């Protein structure tokens, strides 16, 4: 008879009183005496492990090592164990451990005379009693895995007064669905989960490493086989092709992700034999957690599968019931779990199979507001389905996705949400929780791991699974333990973030959402300023209060981690709002006298709200082998009355005068920075400098060696005052060299409050700009892309992903006028996303402007369904849209070559990824890069190309990151689209090497303007006027060429296609240019580029 295991959870009684050491207190450890630990001989290894954990913590806490005995002794002792221990058995009734109905995880922490009992119904419960004593009584915390997450308070003695804690966990099943674990992950992850009283770990089917599993089970865990494991090897399916799932197109695909025919009797026998093997292979297995492959290509066989039930969920339950009954004949009394997920998530039509646990996949619930709140319409589906499942004689739990809600690991405050989730489960009769994320690893970039970005949420979930807890208490305790006296400020940081998240409009659900779609929904420039201010105040508090350098470093390291996780949001915000350019700049080397007119200007100053200010500040920077040189022109309508009250260097009044402040942080991994300030005094201004460890405690005794300098001038005619500041690199510990980088911020105090670059906030390292020293700036055409999508909001994830990889993106472009302007600015790539609702571009525009763009050596990628490509372009081989859909969605052909490998290896993505559901039918002349099977046609391309002139036209039915979910180039993985475009661009280069990305002729410096006698003999600037540039071109043959004028940053001012005669040609290019600025004239002919830099006088 197959039995169903029934789990219960009930808190029985909790009472704990701690007292300062008194005569009647039990002394565990003190300078003069110590207790021993008693674990009776023959106890389970889990009890001995508990003794070792207790011994280690007491030793770290007091310096005393408690003896561990297998026999009781007189005097003070800690008794660890179960009813198998004579002392525990004798006191079982007093501890609520006697009787047949006691929960297997009932724990008891009880002082009785000279004995402190850390006992439980099972050895696992005794281990949890030990952790309860350490955490709830002695204040030990394991906040995240690894050494850095362990907090054991040091004290001279440990004593126990009256103490009684009797407890059954809130939820019987407490675990995490850790994916992609490897053996080296187990130690840290298992230790943290055990210490936070989780009771199940997973491993893959076929794992016969009993040594490792024995070690893991020593921590009290139940071991479950996990993974999408109900499948058969491809070799088996090839031998029995009718065992594979029948698809709508009449095929039975066979691959590693093939579903099987659940109704086929031979399949049922084969799966039962497979599960028997799992039970036989590893004696430490407690649970087989079975669920099918991770796609929805379920069997449609009407002979075998459909009779199992009208719905996929019903068929799955009936199939697994049959399989379990078969296994029961040889392996009785075994435990089985499954999920309610994808096609088998809906409520089955009949009672569920006898699973001990069914984890409901909660990817349709809102993560933002109160858990499962009826006010969020998205919660209706899970509320209804969970209620329905509970009526099918099944024990339900939650399989969550909140830790992977975003494609990137992003910090989200979910403490209250997690606690509400556990309370909701308890109230509604659910028995377990397991949410998905990757395991903790000691990463070099912890801010980019799911565990760290969710670490407070994971801790809150663990505590709330075990007991009833309060969100504010968890947050306060977390921050006080980690940050000490800075805890209240870090609590305020969390609450500010939490308020912004929970109060934002709209829902967020599912998994692998793009953070770009939500960042400006709950964060803004003022909120970033407020959040960063909390971090700054916390740093300053630690500097004031902590004298122990190691403790200060460890606490600052955690603030730095929080700061980096916040910075991840800031970067995405800046990408989405097209502010990223403000936070990075290149400073060009100058030798000799500086011509400031030819130096690029930094972006305009703005206030702390991100708004431009009326009285602007113009900043230019250069560098040489010894110094960073900064020239700042301050516009001031009342320049004659500027405030200048300071009377000496380092006078505090400098910081309230009209002034300029500069913050330099030499190492982005260290929050320390140097603060420089000059007031508006004419001539030689008063200077201020100081060092900071990262907060606002400024050490004014810091001295620049060698000294830095500043000179000022002012003009009532221009209403400006100007300062030129020279800072020796050696004074700030920076070695000047090509590509040397540091962080920097420039602020202006008064007259319009405070303004600055890259923004108007003060003292916040997350708002410092990245500065790189370069010898020269070259034309950035190569990494420019135009996204034309009628302003679709779906563009943001793909736009952000391009920008992360240093592309310059023009997005939000709508209509012919805007697009034509962008085409005139030039780019390497034009990506057009076609929507069936229209594209607002005429056929004429395609046949002229876009054809001209691609033919001169550019890449045009068009994505969409049923694209009217032959109407848009003339002279192309015909291509038709195929209405057939692919059931298998797998690539059957891919042209091997560099498009799969250069510069990114996307071969596996194309080979194994899910293809678009539909494709094209081209005539001869199109180049097929990748095809799939669609209906009766096994070879229809979803990615094809055609050469137009010197450029490349790409047509694809892929959504290219705009939608498509887990399609290989879908919205769940926008990085794949960027990699594809980069590879297609490289393919285009191999066809025709266009570009202004070629390295220009070497010159001493971009700011040493070439004299005409030094210019190339084949290409010269003859004259530069305000509205035109006159060029001399010596051509060996009659040929067409593109001539362009750009500013020093590469922005195209004018571009003309000209027909050259053999010999010397003089050409006039219309261009609006300004006196004193440096420009680049460029000629592209036959794929080769020549450039000349010139100064407009």
Secondary structure, DSSP 4 states (H G I P E B T S, - for coil): ------------EEEE------TTSEEEE-SS-B-EEE--TT--HHHHHHHHHHHHHHHHHHS----EESS--SSSEEEEE-TTSHHHHHTTTTTT--STT--TT-EEEEEETTEEEEEESSHHHHHHHHHHIIIIIT--EE-SSSGGGEE----S-EEE-SEEEEE--S-SEEEEEEES--GGGHHHHHHHHHHTT--EEEEETT---HHHHHHHHTTT-EEEEESS-B---HHHHHHTGGGBPPPTTS----STT--B-TT-HHHHHHHHHHHHHHHHH-TT--EEE--B-SS------TTTTGGG-SSHHHHHHHHHHHHHHHHHTTSTT-EEEEEE-GGG-SPPSSPPPS-SEEEEE--SS-SSSSTT-TTSTTHHHHHHHHHHHHTTS--EEEEE-GGGSBSS------HHHHHHHHHHHHHTT--EEEEEEEPP---TTGGGSHHHHTHHHHHHHHHHHHS---HHHHHHHHHHHHHGGGHHHHHHHHHHHHHHHHHSSS---SSSB-GGGTHHHH--HHHHHHHHHHHHHHHHHHHHH---HHHHHHHHHHHHHHHHHHHHHHHHHHHHTT-GGGGEEEEEE--SS--GGGSPBPPPPB-TTS-B-SS-EEEEEEE-SSEEEEEEEEE-TTGGG------STT-GGGGTSSEEEEEEES-TTS--EEEEEEE--SBS--EEEEEESSSS--BTT---SSPPEEEEEEETTTTEEEEEEEEEGGGGT----TT-EEEEEEEEESSSSEEEES-S--S-GGGPEEEEEES----GGGGEEEEESTT-TTHHHHHHHHHHTT-EEEEEE-HHHHHHHHHHH--SEEEEE--TT--S--HHHIIIIIHHHHHTT-EEEEE-SS--HHHHSSSPPPEEEE----SS--EEEE--SGGGTSSS--HHHHHHSBPPS-EEEE-TT-EEEEEEEETTEEEEEEEEEEEETTEEEEEESS-TTSS-TTBTTSGGGHHHHHHHHHHHHHHHHHH----S-SPPPP-S-TTSPPPGGGS-TTEEEEEE-SSEEEEEEEESS-EEEEEEEEETT--EEEEEEEEEPSEEEEEEEE----TT-EEEEEEEETTEEEEEEEE--
